[in-house]
Amino acid sequence: MDQPLIPLAERIRPKDFENFIGQSHLIGSNGPIRKAVANGAIPSMILWGPPGVGKTTLAEIIANELDRPFYSLSAISSGVKDIRNIIETVKNQGIFGKGNALLFIDEIHRFSKSQQDALLSAVEKGQITLIGATTENPSFEVIPALRSRTQIFILKSHNKDDLLKFIDLALLDTTIKNKNPIVKETDALIRISGGDARKLLNAFELVVLNLDINTSQITNELVQNSIQQNLAQYDKKGEMHYDIISAFIKSIRGSDPNAAVYWLARMVEGNEDPKFIARRMIISASEDIGLANPTALVIANNCFDAIQKIGWPEGRIVLSQCAIYLALSPKSNSAYLAINQAQLIVKEKGDLSVPLHLRNAPTELMQKLDYGKNYKNSHEHENKLHLQNFLPDEIKGESIYNPKNNKKEMEYRNLIDEIWKGKY
């Protein structure tokens, strides 16, 4: 039986700095990582950058250049036990100090706080040199104690020149050469990649392998047609990524818990970042449910906090609970519409003056100019609020927040009418 084809991006992965494409600010002759490797003593580090810019490749090259024991984990499928097993192995081998082992953790932002805590002692004692890779801002996703023990290096998306070099390199691959492709146009490939070399190479390989005996020229039109037909096969993090989260949120908005959990399962099985899902539910709790059930925002925020604490795989249960709760909550987008309306008024009417009675009057001059004059303290005039105006004169009486016809907001509507006596 034929062996599965190793992806092109893996087949042409460089083994040394000389063949590494891009990130010259880090691995050029004066780059900090290149210098550290030359000195044989690199710090623990976090490599932060978008997908497909060489984080994993860079970690492997560092290990090759230093000839150190190299261990690799993925935060998607590993836990505290895996970390401790590696640390114990390193301890038993007695390789500490300048020549210690390297531990590469891909997608380290997916580790919970407790999982990241498990690394601290070994990094502090020099039992391992940590190389973490993340697409998320370490300031938010890596615990402060671990950040303080590491250097953070930022990797950039590949520019057009870098991406053209990847295409040239791909044309030297044996499998690609056997198809005899002729690259006539590259704009579509560059556009599809979005600066992601892996995405570029996946798309390029897909196009080349689908060439028939009558077609050898790769054009923008051929690339677009081929990729549109095979999108899901090569781009888990591209359009499908956004299509599925869109279907998930629209299922919640449409009060369908069955569909919401199905799309959630699609994301769980696709190794989606659980915090990305939780963040989107926080937005939905305010945008789609809002004041019809204010507790939904509390539940969604608690879901995000819980995900940070426990991670995978148990986090899927918390996400499911929250998704079902949001789907079955009454819906209102009145808060969303209110802020949109308020922003529209600001854009159309500009910076309207603050009424004098609402202005701050910390100085005698301001008091003489009538700043704060005739302001009625609401605690002292609670039954006469309707006699006072809190909006600029040009828009006084304009209803910006319009309650929807759900149980909770009908109470708010009655409260507004009671306080403001029909003013709004």
N, C-alpha and C positions, 0 to 999 in steps of 0.2 A: 504494500500500500504506500502511495506517495506521502512523503512527509509534508506537513503544512509549511507554506512558504513563510520564512521569517520576514517581517515587514521591512520595507526599504530603509526606513529611518534607522532601524537597528543594524541592518547590513552595512551601512556606510558610516556608522558611528565612529568618530575619530578616537584614536588611542593616545594621542599626545597633544601638547599645546600647539605644535607647529601646524597641525591640520585642523585645529579648532577654528570654527568660523564665528566671528563676532566677539563681543564683550572685550574689546581691546583695552578698555579702561580698567579691567581687572586682570587680564592675563597677557597683555602686551608686555614689552620688555621692561617697562617701568610700572606695571600693574602690581597692586599690593599682594594679590594671590600668587602671581608668578614669582615675586621676590621672596615671599614666605616659603614657597616650595623649594626655591633655590637654596634657602638657608636651612632647609630641613626641619623647620619648626613652625608648623602652622597653628593658628588658634582654632578653637572651636568656632563654628560660624553658622550663620543662617543665610542661605541663598534665596533672595526674594525677587521674584519676577514672574511675568505671565507664562502661560504654557508654551512649551516648544522653543525655549531660548537657550537650553543647554545646561540646566541645573544638574540633572543626573549625570550627563556626560562629563561635566566638570568635576564632579565628585569622584568618578571612576578614574579620570586622568590624574587627579591628585594622588589617589591610592597607587596608581601605576608608577608615577614619578617617584614617590617616596618609598615604594616597595614595603608597605606596611600591611599587616593583617587588615582585611576589609570586610565589614559586615554591613548588610543592607536590610532595612525594614521598610514596609509601607504602612503608614498610619491607618490606611483603610482596613487592613486585615490583621494588624498586630496589636498587642496589648502589653500591659505591665509585665506579664509573665515572660513574654519574648524578650523584652528589654533586660530583665533580670538574668535570664539564661545567658545572654551574650556577655553581660558584665561578669557573671560568674566564670564563664569560659576564659575571658581575658585575665581575670584574677589568677586562675589556675595556671595559665601560661606564663604569668609573671612578666608581662611586657608592659612596663609603665614608663612614664617620663617622656624623653625626647622621641623615642621610637614606639610610642604606644599605638594601640589599634585605632582604626577609623570606623566610626559608626555612622552610616548614612541613613537618614530617615526621610523618606519622600512624603510630601503633604503633611508635614509636621503640625500644621494648623488644625488638623483633624483630631489630634490627640487631646483628650480632656486634661484638665488641670492636674488630676492625680497621675495620669500617665506621663505628663511632662515632669512632674515632681520626681518621678522615679529615675530621671536622668541626672538630677542635680548633683548628687554625691559623687558619682563616677566622673562627671565632667570636672567638678571642683578638685578632686584628688588626682586628676590626670590619668585615670585608668582608661579613659577613652577620649578621643578627639571627635566631637560631634560635628557632623555636617548635616544640617537640616535644610530641606527645600520646601518653599511655600509660595503659593500664588496670592496669598492674603497678607495684608499689612501686619508685620510682626508686632507692632505696637498694640494691636488689639487681640491677636490670635496666639501670641507666645507669652507665657507668664513672665512677669518682671524678673524673677530670680534667675530664670534661664537666659533671658535677654542680657542680663548684666554679666553673664559668663561667656557670652559669645560676641563675635564681630558680625555685623549685618552688612552684607554686600548686595547691592541692587543690580540685577541683570535687566537689560533693555530688550524690547522687541527688536527683531531683526529688521534692518532697512532693506531697500530694494537690492542694493549691491550684494549684501549678504545672501539674500534669497536666490539671486542669479548664480552665485557660487555653489549653492546647494544643488541647483538644477544641473550645473556642469558636472558636479561630483556624481550625481545620480546617473548621468549618461555613461559613466565608466563602469557601472554595476553590470555584472555578467547577464543577469536576467533581463535587465532593461535593454542592454545592447542586442540581445537576441531578437528583440522586436523591431530593431532598426528605426527608432523614432527620429523624426526631424522636427526640432522645435522651431516653428516659424514665428509664433507669438507667445508672449509670457504674461501679458497684462492680467488676464483672467486668473491665472495661477497665483500671481502676486496678490491680487485683490482677495481671492479666497483664503489665502494663508493668514492674512491679518497680522503678519509679522511672526507667525508661529511656524518654525521650520518643520516640525512633525506633521502639521496639517498640510503644509505645502507638499511634502514628500508622499504623504498618504494619497493626496489628490493626484499628484503626478503619476504615481504608480498605478492608481486605478484607471487613469486615462490611457496609459501605455498598455496595460494588460488587456484593455478592451479594444485596442486597435485591431481592425480586420486586415485581411491580405490586400485589400484595395486602398487602405488608408495608412499612411505613415507620417503625415504631417500633423503636428499638434498646433492647432489654432485656438484663438479665444472662443470661437463658436463651438468647436468640438469639446473644449474643456467645460464650458457652461452646460451643454447638453448632457454630457457624461455625468457630471457631478450632480445635476438636478435629478437624474434617474437613480443615483446610488447614494444619496446624501447620508442616509442612516448608516451605511456600511463603513464610512470613513470618518465621520464627524460627530462623535458622541457629545462633544462639548460645544458644538456650533448651533445650527438652527434647531436641531432636534431638542437640544437642551432647553431652548427658549419656548419651543412649541409645547413641550410637556409641562413646564412650569405654568405656561399660559392655560393649558387645559385644566391643570390642578386648581388654579385660582378661580377660573370660571366655573368649575364644578362646585367649589365652596360658595361662590356668589349665587349660583343657581340652586343652592340648598339640596344638593345631591351627595350625601355622605358615601354612597357606594362608589360613585365615579371618583370622588375625591381620594378615597383610600386606594383605588386602583391606580390612579396616576401617581400617588405617593409611592406605591410599591414599584412602579416603573423606575422612579428616581432612586429608590433604595437599591434595587437590583443593578442599576447603572452606576452605583458608587457615587451618587451626587453628594456634595458637601451638605451635611445635615443642617449646618448653620445657615446656609443659603436658603433652604426650605423654611426654616424657622423664621428667618427675617421676612420672607415674603408673606408668611402668615400674620406677622405683626402688622404689616402694611394692610393686609386684607381686613384684619380685625378693626382697623380704624376707617379704612376707605369704604368697605362694603357693609360692615355691620354697625360701626360707629355708635351713635347715641341710642339706637334701638336696643342695644345690649352693651352698655359700657364695660361690663365685666369681661367681655371677649378680649379686650386689649390686655387686661391683667393676665388672663389665661395664656394668651399668646406670648406675652413677655416672660411669664414663668416657664413656658415651654422652651424658649430660647436659653434661659438660665440653666434649666435641667440638662439640655443637650450639651452645654459647655462642661457640665460636671461629669456626665456619664459616658458621652460619646457613643460609638457603635459597639455592639449591635443593639443593645437595649434601647438606645435612643429612638429607634424606629417605633417603639410602643408609645412613647411620649408624643411623637409627631402624629401618630394615628389618632390618639385620644384628642389632641388639639384640633386636628383636621375635622373630625366628626363633630366636635362641639361647635366649631365655627360654621360648618355646613348647616347645622340644625338651628343656629341662632337666627332671630329675626333680622332683617336686613334694612339698612338705611345708609345712603351716601350723602346725607345732608351736611355733615361736617366737611366732606370733600368738596361739595358744591359751594358751601359757604366761603371757604378760603379761596376757591377759584373766582367767585364773584367779587370778593373783597380785593383781590389782586387786579382784577379787570378794572374796577373802579379807580384804583391807584394809578394804573397805566393810562387810563383815559383822562382823568382829572388832575393828575400830577400830585404834588405835595401840598395838599390843602392845609390851611393854617389851623393850628390847635386853638380852639376857643379860649378866650382870655381866662374864663373862670376855671379851666382845667389846667392852666399852666403853673409850673413850679415858681415860687416866689421867695428865693433864699436871701435876696438882698433888698435894701430899702428902695433902691432905684426901681427894681421890678415891681415892688408894691405900689410905688407912685404911678407906674404905668398900667395899673389895674390888673396885674398878673394875679390870678387866684381870687379876684374879687367876686363876691356873690356865689362862690362855690358852696354847695350844701352837702355837708358830710352825710353820707348814706346811712351811717349808724344812728344819726340823730334825726333823719327825715325819711325813715324807711317806708312810710305810707305816702310820700310825696315825690317819689322818684320820677314820676311821669311829668313833673313840672320842670325837670332839669334835662338838659341836652348834653349827650356825651359824644356826639358826632360833629364834624365840621358843619357849619351852617348850610353849605351847598348840598349836603346829602342827608340832612336831618330827617328822620322818619323813614329812611329807606330800609327795607327788610333785606338783610344779607343772609341771615340764617333763617331758613324756612323748614320747620319741622315736617317730617313725613307722617303718614297715617298709620303708625304703629303704636302699640299700647304705651310705651315709654315716652315717645315724643309727643303724643297727644297730651300727656301730662305737662310736658314742657310748653306746648302751645297754650294751654290754659293758664300756666304760670306767667308767661309773657303777657297775655291779655290782662291778667289780674294786676300785674305790676305796672304796665305801661298804658292801661286804659284805652287800648285801640290805637295808640300812637304808631305802632309798627304793623 
